[in-house]
């Protein structure tokens, strides 16, 4: 039902896969940026990178569901 609605609204499997890869890239960039903040005494600055990195499996799972629905 949700996958059908997403497909009807224009979301395709390729879009979900791209969002998953973008999430991985944003996670790495966030982690690299947080290294400088942690040196200044701010602890746990890398948690944003971990949070964003957890989106990737959701996007890839959504992409698989959309790909199955598209067939």
N, CA, C and O atoms as a Tripos MOL2 file, in Angstrom:
@<TRIPOS>MOLECULE
protein
  284   283    71     0     0
PROTEIN
NO_CHARGES

@<TRIPOS>ATOM
      1 N           0.8190   -1.1780    0.0000 N.3       1 UNK1
      2 CA          0.0000    0.0000    0.0000 C.3       1 UNK1
      3 C           0.8750    1.2590    0.0000 C.2       1 UNK1
      4 O           0.6510    2.1610   -0.8070 O.2       1 UNK1
      5 N           1.8590    1.3310    0.8840 N.am      2 UNK2
      6 CA          2.7420    2.4910    0.9310 C.3       2 UNK2
      7 C           3.6000    2.5480   -0.3250 C.2       2 UNK2
      8 O           3.8000    3.6190   -0.8970 O.2       2 UNK2
      9 N           4.1040    1.4010   -0.7500 N.am      3 UNK3
     10 CA          4.9480    1.3610   -1.9400 C.3       3 UNK3
     11 C           4.1420    1.7890   -3.1650 C.2       3 UNK3
     12 O           4.6590    2.4920   -4.0330 O.2       3 UNK3
     13 N           2.8870    1.3710   -3.2370 N.am      4 UNK4
     14 CA          2.0260    1.7620   -4.3530 C.3       4 UNK4
     15 C           1.8280    3.2720   -4.3770 C.2       4 UNK4
     16 O           1.9060    3.8920   -5.4380 O.2       4 UNK4
     17 N           1.5750    3.8660   -3.2210 N.am      5 UNK5
     18 CA          1.3860    5.3160   -3.1340 C.3       5 UNK5
     19 C           2.6570    6.0640   -3.5220 C.2       5 UNK5
     20 O           2.5960    7.0710   -4.2280 O.2       5 UNK5
     21 N           3.8090    5.5730   -3.0620 N.am      6 UNK6
     22 CA          5.0730    6.2120   -3.4120 C.3       6 UNK6
     23 C           5.3260    6.1290   -4.9160 C.2       6 UNK6
     24 O           5.7850    7.0910   -5.5320 O.2       6 UNK6
     25 N           5.0210    4.9680   -5.4960 N.am      7 UNK7
     26 CA          5.2100    4.7850   -6.9370 C.3       7 UNK7
     27 C           4.2800    5.7030   -7.7210 C.2       7 UNK7
     28 O           4.6870    6.2990   -8.7190 O.2       7 UNK7
     29 N           3.0580    5.8170   -7.2820 N.am      8 UNK8
     30 CA          2.0990    6.6920   -7.9570 C.3       8 UNK8
     31 C           2.4790    8.1680   -7.8330 C.2       8 UNK8
     32 O           2.1190    8.9730   -8.6920 O.2       8 UNK8
     33 N           3.1970    8.5230   -6.7800 N.am      9 UNK9
     34 CA          3.6190    9.9180   -6.6070 C.3       9 UNK9
     35 C           4.8820   10.2470   -7.3950 C.2       9 UNK9
     36 O           5.3260   11.3950   -7.4020 O.2       9 UNK9
     37 N           5.4650    9.2470   -8.0610 N.am     10 UNK10
     38 CA          6.6150    9.5070   -8.9230 C.3      10 UNK10
     39 C           7.9470    8.9960   -8.3990 C.2      10 UNK10
     40 O           8.9650    9.1250   -9.0800 O.2      10 UNK10
     41 N           7.9620    8.4280   -7.2250 N.am     11 UNK11
     42 CA          9.2120    7.9010   -6.6780 C.3      11 UNK11
     43 C           9.5270    6.5620   -7.3290 C.2      11 UNK11
     44 O           8.6640    5.6870   -7.4000 O.2      11 UNK11
     45 N          10.7370    6.4000   -7.7980 N.am     12 UNK12
     46 CA         11.1640    5.1710   -8.4530 C.3      12 UNK12
     47 C          12.3020    4.5500   -7.6540 C.2      12 UNK12
     48 O          12.8810    5.1940   -6.7790 O.2      12 UNK12
     49 N          12.6150    3.3060   -7.9570 N.am     13 UNK13
     50 CA         13.6630    2.5790   -7.2450 C.3      13 UNK13
     51 C          15.0030    3.3020   -7.3680 C.2      13 UNK13
     52 O          15.7750    3.3470   -6.4110 O.2      13 UNK13
     53 N          15.2760    3.8600   -8.5320 N.am     14 UNK14
     54 CA         16.5450    4.5720   -8.7330 C.3      14 UNK14
     55 C          16.6800    5.7700   -7.7990 C.2      14 UNK14
     56 O          17.7770    6.0920   -7.3430 O.2      14 UNK14
     57 N          15.5620    6.4230   -7.5210 N.am     15 UNK15
     58 CA         15.5890    7.5680   -6.6010 C.3      15 UNK15
     59 C          15.9470    7.1080   -5.1840 C.2      15 UNK15
     60 O          16.7320    7.7600   -4.4940 O.2      15 UNK15
     61 N          15.3750    5.9980   -4.7630 N.am     16 UNK16
     62 CA         15.6530    5.4850   -3.4170 C.3      16 UNK16
     63 C          17.1050    5.0230   -3.3070 C.2      16 UNK16
     64 O          17.7520    5.2440   -2.2840 O.2      16 UNK16
     65 N          17.6210    4.3750   -4.3670 N.am     17 UNK17
     66 CA         19.0250    3.9470   -4.3520 C.3      17 UNK17
     67 C          19.9520    5.1570   -4.3020 C.2      17 UNK17
     68 O          20.9450    5.1490   -3.5740 O.2      17 UNK17
     69 N          19.6380    6.1850   -5.0620 N.am     18 UNK18
     70 CA         20.4540    7.4040   -5.0460 C.3      18 UNK18
     71 C          20.4410    8.0480   -3.6610 C.2      18 UNK18
     72 O          21.4690    8.5380   -3.1920 O.2      18 UNK18
     73 N          19.2900    8.0480   -3.0130 N.am     19 UNK19
     74 CA         19.2030    8.5990   -1.6580 C.3      19 UNK19
     75 C          20.0410    7.7730   -0.6800 C.2      19 UNK19
     76 O          20.6460    8.3310    0.2350 O.2      19 UNK19
     77 N          20.0810    6.4580   -0.8620 N.am     20 UNK20
     78 CA         20.9090    5.6120   -0.0040 C.3      20 UNK20
     79 C          22.3890    5.9240   -0.1570 C.2      20 UNK20
     80 O          23.1090    6.0420    0.8340 O.2      20 UNK20
     81 N          22.8420    6.0580   -1.4030 N.am     21 UNK21
     82 CA         24.2490    6.3920   -1.6270 C.3      21 UNK21
     83 C          24.5680    7.8040   -1.1430 C.2      21 UNK21
     84 O          25.6530    8.0460   -0.6140 O.2      21 UNK21
     85 N          23.6370    8.7340   -1.3170 N.am     22 UNK22
     86 CA         23.8410   10.0900   -0.8060 C.3      22 UNK22
     87 C          23.9370   10.0860    0.7160 C.2      22 UNK22
     88 O          24.7120   10.8480    1.2940 O.2      22 UNK22
     89 N          23.1600    9.2390    1.3590 N.am     23 UNK23
     90 CA         23.2100    9.1220    2.8170 C.3      23 UNK23
     91 C          24.5780    8.6260    3.2810 C.2      23 UNK23
     92 O          25.1210    9.1070    4.2750 O.2      23 UNK23
     93 N          25.1180    7.6710    2.5540 N.am     24 UNK24
     94 CA         26.4550    7.1650    2.9000 C.3      24 UNK24
     95 C          27.4890    8.2690    2.7280 C.2      24 UNK24
     96 O          28.3400    8.4680    3.5950 O.2      24 UNK24
     97 N          27.4180    8.9890    1.6070 N.am     25 UNK25
     98 CA         28.3640   10.0830    1.3690 C.3      25 UNK25
     99 C          28.2530   11.1860    2.4050 C.2      25 UNK25
    100 O          29.2660   11.6940    2.8860 O.2      25 UNK25
    101 N          27.0250   11.5600    2.7520 N.am     26 UNK26
    102 CA         26.8190   12.5950    3.7660 C.3      26 UNK26
    103 C          27.3250   12.1430    5.1350 C.2      26 UNK26
    104 O          27.8320   12.9490    5.9150 O.2      26 UNK26
    105 N          27.1860   10.8710    5.4120 N.am     27 UNK27
    106 CA         27.6810   10.3300    6.6750 C.3      27 UNK27
    107 C          29.2040   10.4470    6.7550 C.2      27 UNK27
    108 O          29.7510   10.8500    7.7810 O.2      27 UNK27
    109 N          29.8760   10.0910    5.6670 N.am     28 UNK28
    110 CA         31.3450   10.1850    5.6430 C.3      28 UNK28
    111 C          31.7850   11.6380    5.7580 C.2      28 UNK28
    112 O          32.7090   11.9460    6.5110 O.2      28 UNK28
    113 N          31.1370   12.5290    5.0240 N.am     29 UNK29
    114 CA         31.4880   13.9490    5.1020 C.3      29 UNK29
    115 C          31.2580   14.5050    6.5040 C.2      29 UNK29
    116 O          32.0700   15.2760    7.0150 O.2      29 UNK29
    117 N          30.1630   14.1140    7.1120 N.am     30 UNK30
    118 CA         29.8700   14.5730    8.4700 C.3      30 UNK30
    119 C          30.8990   14.0590    9.4600 C.2      30 UNK30
    120 O          31.3110   14.7760   10.3710 O.2      30 UNK30
    121 N          31.3090   12.8220    9.2770 N.am     31 UNK31
    122 CA         32.3200   12.2580   10.1720 C.3      31 UNK31
    123 C          33.6500   12.9880   10.0070 C.2      31 UNK31
    124 O          34.3150   13.2950   10.9960 O.2      31 UNK31
    125 N          34.0420   13.2690    8.7590 N.am     32 UNK32
    126 CA         35.2980   13.9930    8.5180 C.3      32 UNK32
    127 C          35.2480   15.3960    9.1170 C.2      32 UNK32
    128 O          36.2350   15.8660    9.6840 O.2      32 UNK32
    129 N          34.1110   16.0600    8.9930 N.am     33 UNK33
    130 CA         33.9720   17.4030    9.5490 C.3      33 UNK33
    131 C          33.9870   17.3780   11.0760 C.2      33 UNK33
    132 O          34.4680   18.3180   11.7090 O.2      33 UNK33
    133 N          33.4670   16.3170   11.6630 N.am     34 UNK34
    134 CA         33.4000   16.2540   13.1260 C.3      34 UNK34
    135 C          34.7620   16.0000   13.7560 C.2      34 UNK34
    136 O          34.9490   16.2660   14.9430 O.2      34 UNK34
    137 N          35.7000   15.4970   12.9940 N.am     35 UNK35
    138 CA         37.0330   15.2440   13.5560 C.3      35 UNK35
    139 C          37.6750   16.5300   14.0430 C.2      35 UNK35
    140 O          38.3420   16.5310   15.0770 O.2      35 UNK35
    141 N          37.4870   17.6260   13.3180 N.am     36 UNK36
    142 CA         38.0300   18.9130   13.7470 C.3      36 UNK36
    143 C          37.3320   19.4550   14.9770 C.2      36 UNK36
    144 O          37.9660   20.0960   15.8160 O.2      36 UNK36
    145 N          36.0400   19.2090   15.0980 N.am     37 UNK37
    146 CA         35.2790   19.6810   16.2550 C.3      37 UNK37
    147 C          35.6910   18.9170   17.5050 C.2      37 UNK37
    148 O          35.7910   19.4960   18.5860 O.2      37 UNK37
    149 N          35.9310   17.6100   17.3580 N.am     38 UNK38
    150 CA         36.3050   16.8060   18.5180 C.3      38 UNK38
    151 C          37.6640   17.2140   19.0720 C.2      38 UNK38
    152 O          37.8940   17.1050   20.2760 O.2      38 UNK38
    153 N          38.5600   17.6770   18.2190 N.am     39 UNK39
    154 CA         39.8790   18.1090   18.6890 C.3      39 UNK39
    155 C          39.7790   19.3590   19.5480 C.2      39 UNK39
    156 O          40.6680   19.6350   20.3540 O.2      39 UNK39
    157 N          38.7010   20.1160   19.3810 N.am     40 UNK40
    158 CA         38.5060   21.3480   20.1530 C.3      40 UNK40
    159 C          37.8290   21.0770   21.4940 C.2      40 UNK40
    160 O          37.5500   22.0160   22.2400 O.2      40 UNK40
    161 N          37.5640   19.8240   21.8110 N.am     41 UNK41
    162 CA         36.9860   19.4880   23.0990 C.3      41 UNK41
    163 C          35.5360   19.0790   23.0660 C.2      41 UNK41
    164 O          35.0000   18.6550   24.0890 O.2      41 UNK41
    165 N          34.8820   19.1910   21.9320 N.am     42 UNK42
    166 CA         33.4710   18.7930   21.8260 C.3      42 UNK42
    167 C          33.4090   17.2870   21.6310 C.2      42 UNK42
    168 O          33.8230   16.7800   20.5890 O.2      42 UNK42
    169 N          32.9010   16.5760   22.6090 N.am     43 UNK43
    170 CA         32.8180   15.1200   22.5100 C.3      43 UNK43
    171 C          31.5630   14.7000   21.7680 C.2      43 UNK43
    172 O          30.5500   15.3990   21.7810 O.2      43 UNK43
    173 N          31.6460   13.5580   21.1280 N.am     44 UNK44
    174 CA         30.5230   12.9240   20.4360 C.3      44 UNK44
    175 C          29.9740   13.7690   19.2880 C.2      44 UNK44
    176 O          28.7710   13.7480   19.0260 O.2      44 UNK44
    177 N          30.8350   14.5040   18.6090 N.am     45 UNK45
    178 CA         30.3960   15.2970   17.4640 C.3      45 UNK45
    179 C          30.0970   14.4210   16.2630 C.2      45 UNK45
    180 O          29.4340   14.8660   15.3260 O.2      45 UNK45
    181 N          30.5740   13.1820   16.2760 N.am     46 UNK46
    182 CA         30.3830   12.2930   15.1270 C.3      46 UNK46
    183 C          29.0220   11.6150   15.1380 C.2      46 UNK46
    184 O          28.7300   10.8480   14.2200 O.2      46 UNK46
    185 N          28.1930   11.8560   16.1120 N.am     47 UNK47
    186 CA         26.8910   11.1730   16.1890 C.3      47 UNK47
    187 C          25.9630   11.5530   15.0420 C.2      47 UNK47
    188 O          25.1260   10.7430   14.6430 O.2      47 UNK47
    189 N          26.0860   12.7580   14.5020 N.am     48 UNK48
    190 CA         25.2580   13.1370   13.3470 C.3      48 UNK48
    191 C          25.5990   12.2280   12.1620 C.2      48 UNK48
    192 O          24.7020   11.7870   11.4440 O.2      48 UNK48
    193 N          26.8900   11.9450   11.9540 N.am     49 UNK49
    194 CA         27.2950   11.0460   10.8730 C.3      49 UNK49
    195 C          26.7380    9.6500   11.0510 C.2      49 UNK49
    196 O          26.3310    9.0150   10.0790 O.2      49 UNK49
    197 N          26.7160    9.1730   12.2590 N.am     50 UNK50
    198 CA         26.1510    7.8490   12.5360 C.3      50 UNK50
    199 C          24.6510    7.8610   12.2830 C.2      50 UNK50
    200 O          24.1110    6.9150   11.7090 O.2      50 UNK50
    201 N          23.9780    8.9200   12.7050 N.am     51 UNK51
    202 CA         22.5340    9.0410   12.5070 C.3      51 UNK51
    203 C          22.1840    9.0430   11.0160 C.2      51 UNK51
    204 O          21.2710    8.3340   10.5900 O.2      51 UNK51
    205 N          22.8970    9.8260   10.2380 N.am     52 UNK52
    206 CA         22.6270    9.8940    8.8000 C.3      52 UNK52
    207 C          22.9820    8.5620    8.1330 C.2      52 UNK52
    208 O          22.2980    8.1420    7.1990 O.2      52 UNK52
    209 N          24.0280    7.9030    8.5930 N.am     53 UNK53
    210 CA         24.4270    6.6160    8.0230 C.3      53 UNK53
    211 C          23.3900    5.5270    8.2410 C.2      53 UNK53
    212 O          23.3440    4.5510    7.4920 O.2      53 UNK53
    213 N          22.5660    5.6880    9.2510 N.am     54 UNK54
    214 CA         21.5250    4.6910    9.4990 C.3      54 UNK54
    215 C          20.3500    4.8190    8.5420 C.2      54 UNK54
    216 O          19.4940    3.9340    8.5100 O.2      54 UNK54
    217 N          20.2830    5.8910    7.7620 N.am     55 UNK55
    218 CA         19.2140    6.0490    6.7850 C.3      55 UNK55
    219 C          19.4280    5.1400    5.5750 C.2      55 UNK55
    220 O          18.4610    4.7230    4.9380 O.2      55 UNK55
    221 N          20.6800    4.8330    5.2570 N.am     56 UNK56
    222 CA         20.9990    4.0980    4.0220 C.3      56 UNK56
    223 C          20.2520    2.7620    3.9050 C.2      56 UNK56
    224 O          19.6700    2.5010    2.8520 O.2      56 UNK56
    225 N          20.2410    1.9090    4.9310 N.am     57 UNK57
    226 CA         19.5090    0.6410    4.7700 C.3      57 UNK57
    227 C          18.0160    0.8320    4.5100 C.2      57 UNK57
    228 O          17.4010    0.0370    3.7980 O.2      57 UNK57
    229 N          17.4380    1.8740    5.0800 N.am     58 UNK58
    230 CA         16.0190    2.1500    4.8400 C.3      58 UNK58
    231 C          15.7900    2.5230    3.3790 C.2      58 UNK58
    232 O          14.8540    2.0380    2.7440 O.2      58 UNK58
    233 N          16.6510    3.3890    2.8550 N.am     59 UNK59
    234 CA         16.5160    3.7810    1.4510 C.3      59 UNK59
    235 C          16.7350    2.5940    0.5120 C.2      59 UNK59
    236 O          16.0110    2.4390   -0.4720 O.2      59 UNK59
    237 N          17.7270    1.7600    0.8100 N.am     60 UNK60
    238 CA         17.9740    0.6030   -0.0530 C.3      60 UNK60
    239 C          16.8240   -0.4050    0.0250 C.2      60 UNK60
    240 O          16.4500   -0.9980   -0.9870 O.2      60 UNK60
    241 N          16.2710   -0.5970    1.2040 N.am     61 UNK61
    242 CA         15.1070   -1.4790    1.3430 C.3      61 UNK61
    243 C          13.9050   -0.9390    0.5910 C.2      61 UNK61
    244 O          13.1700   -1.6950   -0.0440 O.2      61 UNK61
    245 N          13.7070    0.3590    0.6620 N.am     62 UNK62
    246 CA         12.6280    0.9910   -0.0800 C.3      62 UNK62
    247 C          12.8630    0.8490   -1.5860 C.2      62 UNK62
    248 O          11.9220    0.6360   -2.3500 O.2      62 UNK62
    249 N          14.1180    0.9680   -2.0000 N.am     63 UNK63
    250 CA         14.4410    0.7800   -3.4060 C.3      63 UNK63
    251 C          14.1380   -0.6290   -3.8820 C.2      63 UNK63
    252 O          13.6330   -0.8240   -4.9870 O.2      63 UNK63
    253 N          14.4480   -1.6100   -3.0470 N.am     64 UNK64
    254 CA         14.1290   -2.9940   -3.4070 C.3      64 UNK64
    255 C          12.6170   -3.2060   -3.4990 C.2      64 UNK64
    256 O          12.1380   -3.8830   -4.4090 O.2      64 UNK64
    257 N          11.8870   -2.6430   -2.5810 N.am     65 UNK65
    258 CA         10.4210   -2.7870   -2.6100 C.3      65 UNK65
    259 C           9.8470   -2.1150   -3.8520 C.2      65 UNK65
    260 O           8.9420   -2.6600   -4.4840 O.2      65 UNK65
    261 N          10.3530   -0.9510   -4.2050 N.am     66 UNK66
    262 CA          9.8720   -0.2630   -5.3990 C.3      66 UNK66
    263 C          10.2590   -1.0240   -6.6600 C.2      66 UNK66
    264 O           9.4680   -1.1090   -7.5990 O.2      66 UNK66
    265 N          11.4670   -1.5770   -6.6880 N.am     67 UNK67
    266 CA         11.8920   -2.3480   -7.8620 C.3      67 UNK67
    267 C          11.0170   -3.5740   -8.0550 C.2      67 UNK67
    268 O          10.6750   -3.9290   -9.1830 O.2      67 UNK67
    269 N          10.6580   -4.2130   -6.9690 N.am     68 UNK68
    270 CA          9.7680   -5.3890   -7.0370 C.3      68 UNK68
    271 C           8.3870   -4.9580   -7.5210 C.2      68 UNK68
    272 O           7.7790   -5.6360   -8.3490 O.2      68 UNK68
    273 N           7.8930   -3.8410   -7.0090 N.am     69 UNK69
    274 CA          6.5810   -3.3460   -7.4190 C.3      69 UNK69
    275 C           6.5790   -2.9360   -8.8900 C.2      69 UNK69
    276 O           5.5790   -3.1370   -9.5800 O.2      69 UNK69
    277 N           7.6730   -2.3700   -9.3790 N.am     70 UNK70
    278 CA          7.7500   -1.9190  -10.7580 C.3      70 UNK70
    279 C           7.7340   -3.0990  -11.7520 C.2      70 UNK70
    280 O           7.3230   -2.9450  -12.9020 O.2      70 UNK70
    281 N           8.1740   -4.2410  -11.3010 N.am     71 UNK71
    282 CA          8.1520   -5.4260  -12.1760 C.3      71 UNK71
    283 C           6.7550   -5.9540  -12.2140 C.2      71 UNK71
    284 O           6.4900   -6.9500  -12.8870 O.2      71 UNK71
@<TRIPOS>BOND
     1     1     2 1
     2     2     3 1
     3     3     4 2
     4     3     5 am
     5     5     6 1
     6     6     7 1
     7     7     8 2
     8     7     9 am
     9     9    10 1
    10    10    11 1
    11    11    12 2
    12    11    13 am
    13    13    14 1
    14    14    15 1
    15    15    16 2
    16    15    17 am
    17    17    18 1
    18    18    19 1
    19    19    20 2
    20    19    21 am
    21    21    22 1
    22    22    23 1
    23    23    24 2
    24    23    25 am
    25    25    26 1
    26    26    27 1
    27    27    28 2
    28    27    29 am
    29    29    30 1
    30    30    31 1
    31    31    32 2
    32    31    33 am
    33    33    34 1
    34    34    35 1
    35    35    36 2
    36    35    37 am
    37    37    38 1
    38    38    39 1
    39    39    40 2
    40    39    41 am
    41    41    42 1
    42    42    43 1
    43    43    44 2
    44    43    45 am
    45    45    46 1
    46    46    47 1
    47    47    48 2
    48    47    49 am
    49    49    50 1
    50    50    51 1
    51    51    52 2
    52    51    53 am
    53    53    54 1
    54    54    55 1
    55    55    56 2
    56    55    57 am
    57    57    58 1
    58    58    59 1
    59    59    60 2
    60    59    61 am
    61    61    62 1
    62    62    63 1
    63    63    64 2
    64    63    65 am
    65    65    66 1
    66    66    67 1
    67    67    68 2
    68    67    69 am
    69    69    70 1
    70    70    71 1
    71    71    72 2
    72    71    73 am
    73    73    74 1
    74    74    75 1
    75    75    76 2
    76    75    77 am
    77    77    78 1
    78    78    79 1
    79    79    80 2
    80    79    81 am
    81    81    82 1
    82    82    83 1
    83    83    84 2
    84    83    85 am
    85    85    86 1
    86    86    87 1
    87    87    88 2
    88    87    89 am
    89    89    90 1
    90    90    91 1
    91    91    92 2
    92    91    93 am
    93    93    94 1
    94    94    95 1
    95    95    96 2
    96    95    97 am
    97    97    98 1
    98    98    99 1
    99    99   100 2
   100    99   101 am
   101   101   102 1
   102   102   103 1
   103   103   104 2
   104   103   105 am
   105   105   106 1
   106   106   107 1
   107   107   108 2
   108   107   109 am
   109   109   110 1
   110   110   111 1
   111   111   112 2
   112   111   113 am
   113   113   114 1
   114   114   115 1
   115   115   116 2
   116   115   117 am
   117   117   118 1
   118   118   119 1
   119   119   120 2
   120   119   121 am
   121   121   122 1
   122   122   123 1
   123   123   124 2
   124   123   125 am
   125   125   126 1
   126   126   127 1
   127   127   128 2
   128   127   129 am
   129   129   130 1
   130   130   131 1
   131   131   132 2
   132   131   133 am
   133   133   134 1
   134   134   135 1
   135   135   136 2
   136   135   137 am
   137   137   138 1
   138   138   139 1
   139   139   140 2
   140   139   141 am
   141   141   142 1
   142   142   143 1
   143   143   144 2
   144   143   145 am
   145   145   146 1
   146   146   147 1
   147   147   148 2
   148   147   149 am
   149   149   150 1
   150   150   151 1
   151   151   152 2
   152   151   153 am
   153   153   154 1
   154   154   155 1
   155   155   156 2
   156   155   157 am
   157   157   158 1
   158   158   159 1
   159   159   160 2
   160   159   161 am
   161   161   162 1
   162   162   163 1
   163   163   164 2
   164   163   165 am
   165   165   166 1
   166   166   167 1
   167   167   168 2
   168   167   169 am
   169   169   170 1
   170   170   171 1
   171   171   172 2
   172   171   173 am
   173   173   174 1
   174   174   175 1
   175   175   176 2
   176   175   177 am
   177   177   178 1
   178   178   179 1
   179   179   180 2
   180   179   181 am
   181   181   182 1
   182   182   183 1
   183   183   184 2
   184   183   185 am
   185   185   186 1
   186   186   187 1
   187   187   188 2
   188   187   189 am
   189   189   190 1
   190   190   191 1
   191   191   192 2
   192   191   193 am
   193   193   194 1
   194   194   195 1
   195   195   196 2
   196   195   197 am
   197   197   198 1
   198   198   199 1
   199   199   200 2
   200   199   201 am
   201   201   202 1
   202   202   203 1
   203   203   204 2
   204   203   205 am
   205   205   206 1
   206   206   207 1
   207   207   208 2
   208   207   209 am
   209   209   210 1
   210   210   211 1
   211   211   212 2
   212   211   213 am
   213   213   214 1
   214   214   215 1
   215   215   216 2
   216   215   217 am
   217   217   218 1
   218   218   219 1
   219   219   220 2
   220   219   221 am
   221   221   222 1
   222   222   223 1
   223   223   224 2
   224   223   225 am
   225   225   226 1
   226   226   227 1
   227   227   228 2
   228   227   229 am
   229   229   230 1
   230   230   231 1
   231   231   232 2
   232   231   233 am
   233   233   234 1
   234   234   235 1
   235   235   236 2
   236   235   237 am
   237   237   238 1
   238   238   239 1
   239   239   240 2
   240   239   241 am
   241   241   242 1
   242   242   243 1
   243   243   244 2
   244   243   245 am
   245   245   246 1
   246   246   247 1
   247   247   248 2
   248   247   249 am
   249   249   250 1
   250   250   251 1
   251   251   252 2
   252   251   253 am
   253   253   254 1
   254   254   255 1
   255   255   256 2
   256   255   257 am
   257   257   258 1
   258   258   259 1
   259   259   260 2
   260   259   261 am
   261   261   262 1
   262   262   263 1
   263   263   264 2
   264   263   265 am
   265   265   266 1
   266   266   267 1
   267   267   268 2
   268   267   269 am
   269   269   270 1
   270   270   271 1
   271   271   272 2
   272   271   273 am
   273   273   274 1
   274   274   275 1
   275   275   276 2
   276   275   277 am
   277   277   278 1
   278   278   279 1
   279   279   280 2
   280   279   281 am
   281   281   282 1
   282   282   283 1
   283   283   284 2
@<TRIPOS>SUBSTRUCTURE
     1 UNK1         2 RESIDUE 1 A UNK
     2 UNK2         6 RESIDUE 1 A UNK
     3 UNK3        10 RESIDUE 1 A UNK
     4 UNK4        14 RESIDUE 1 A UNK
     5 UNK5        18 RESIDUE 1 A UNK
     6 UNK6        22 RESIDUE 1 A UNK
     7 UNK7        26 RESIDUE 1 A UNK
     8 UNK8        30 RESIDUE 1 A UNK
     9 UNK9        34 RESIDUE 1 A UNK
    10 UNK10       38 RESIDUE 1 A UNK
    11 UNK11       42 RESIDUE 1 A UNK
    12 UNK12       46 RESIDUE 1 A UNK
    13 UNK13       50 RESIDUE 1 A UNK
    14 UNK14       54 RESIDUE 1 A UNK
    15 UNK15       58 RESIDUE 1 A UNK
    16 UNK16       62 RESIDUE 1 A UNK
    17 UNK17       66 RESIDUE 1 A UNK
    18 UNK18       70 RESIDUE 1 A UNK
    19 UNK19       74 RESIDUE 1 A UNK
    20 UNK20       78 RESIDUE 1 A UNK
    21 UNK21       82 RESIDUE 1 A UNK
    22 UNK22       86 RESIDUE 1 A UNK
    23 UNK23       90 RESIDUE 1 A UNK
    24 UNK24       94 RESIDUE 1 A UNK
    25 UNK25       98 RESIDUE 1 A UNK
    26 UNK26      102 RESIDUE 1 A UNK
    27 UNK27      106 RESIDUE 1 A UNK
    28 UNK28      110 RESIDUE 1 A UNK
    29 UNK29      114 RESIDUE 1 A UNK
    30 UNK30      118 RESIDUE 1 A UNK
    31 UNK31      122 RESIDUE 1 A UNK
    32 UNK32      126 RESIDUE 1 A UNK
    33 UNK33      130 RESIDUE 1 A UNK
    34 UNK34      134 RESIDUE 1 A UNK
    35 UNK35      138 RESIDUE 1 A UNK
    36 UNK36      142 RESIDUE 1 A UNK
    37 UNK37      146 RESIDUE 1 A UNK
    38 UNK38      150 RESIDUE 1 A UNK
    39 UNK39      154 RESIDUE 1 A UNK
    40 UNK40      158 RESIDUE 1 A UNK
    41 UNK41      162 RESIDUE 1 A UNK
    42 UNK42      166 RESIDUE 1 A UNK
    43 UNK43      170 RESIDUE 1 A UNK
    44 UNK44      174 RESIDUE 1 A UNK
    45 UNK45      178 RESIDUE 1 A UNK
    46 UNK46      182 RESIDUE 1 A UNK
    47 UNK47      186 RESIDUE 1 A UNK
    48 UNK48      190 RESIDUE 1 A UNK
    49 UNK49      194 RESIDUE 1 A UNK
    50 UNK50      198 RESIDUE 1 A UNK
    51 UNK51      202 RESIDUE 1 A UNK
    52 UNK52      206 RESIDUE 1 A UNK
    53 UNK53      210 RESIDUE 1 A UNK
    54 UNK54      214 RESIDUE 1 A UNK
    55 UNK55      218 RESIDUE 1 A UNK
    56 UNK56      222 RESIDUE 1 A UNK
    57 UNK57      226 RESIDUE 1 A UNK
    58 UNK58      230 RESIDUE 1 A UNK
    59 UNK59      234 RESIDUE 1 A UNK
    60 UNK60      238 RESIDUE 1 A UNK
    61 UNK61      242 RESIDUE 1 A UNK
    62 UNK62      246 RESIDUE 1 A UNK
    63 UNK63      250 RESIDUE 1 A UNK
    64 UNK64      254 RESIDUE 1 A UNK
    65 UNK65      258 RESIDUE 1 A UNK
    66 UNK66      262 RESIDUE 1 A UNK
    67 UNK67      266 RESIDUE 1 A UNK
    68 UNK68      270 RESIDUE 1 A UNK
    69 UNK69      274 RESIDUE 1 A UNK
    70 UNK70      278 RESIDUE 1 A UNK
    71 UNK71      282 RESIDUE 1 A UNK
